[in-house]
Amino acid sequence: MNELLLLDYLPLVIFIAVALVIGLALLIVPFLVAYKAPDPEKLSAYECGFNAFDDARMKFAVRSTSWRSSSSFSIWK
């Protein structure tokens, strides 16, 4: 009786195994096939067409004006 019960689940086990094999293949194959020598242009930082003039990790002020814009454009005035 137990063997018949386990045979009922065999298609499910095969389906999960095939899904795992396909998933792992789709994750691993791109690393094996990928072009591994990018040119310097590809590795350079994108600065809108001109050379970088400062460090990309410099501090800058962030000011939020959301309270002004939400109060000035409110429909409930």
N, C-alpha and C positions, 0 to 999 in steps of 0.2 A: 504493500500500500504506500509506503514512504517513497519507494522508487517511482511510482506513477505520479506522485505529487511533485517530485523533483523534475521529472520529465516535462511536466506542464510548464515549468518555469524556464526550460531550456531556451526557447526562442527569445525570451526577455534577456537572459544572460548573454546570448549571442549578440543581440542588438546592442546592449550596453558595451560589450567588448569591441564591436566594430566601431561604435561611436567614439570610444576612447582612442582607438588606433587612428582613426581619421583626424580627431582633434589634436592629438599629439603630433601627427605628421604635419598638419597645417601650422603648428607652432614651431617645429624644428626645421623643416625644409627651407624656409626663407633664409635662415641663418647659414645654411650650407650653400645655397645658390647665390646669395647676395654678392654684389660687386664690392670688394674689400679695399679698394685704393681710391678714395675720392680725391678730387683735385683741390688745390688750395682755395680756389674761388668758392667751392661748396662749403669749406670749413670756416671761411671768414664770416665775421659778424655783419649782419645786414644793417646798414645805416642810411637808407634812403638814397643811395647813390654817391655819397661822399664819405671820406675817411672819418673814423671815429675821432672825436675831439676831446673826450673825457672818459673817465671810468664808468662803466655801465652800472656799478654798484654804489654810486654816490647817493647821499641822502637828499631828499627833496621834500618840500612841504606839501601836505595833502590837506586841503580845506574842503569841507563839505558845505554845500549851499542847498542841500535838499529841503531844509526847513523853510528857506526863503521861497524857493520855486513852488513848493506845495502850497504855501499860504497865498502867494500872489496869483496863482492860477486856479484858485479854488472856485467852484461853482456855487458855494454856499455863502457868499458875501452878503 
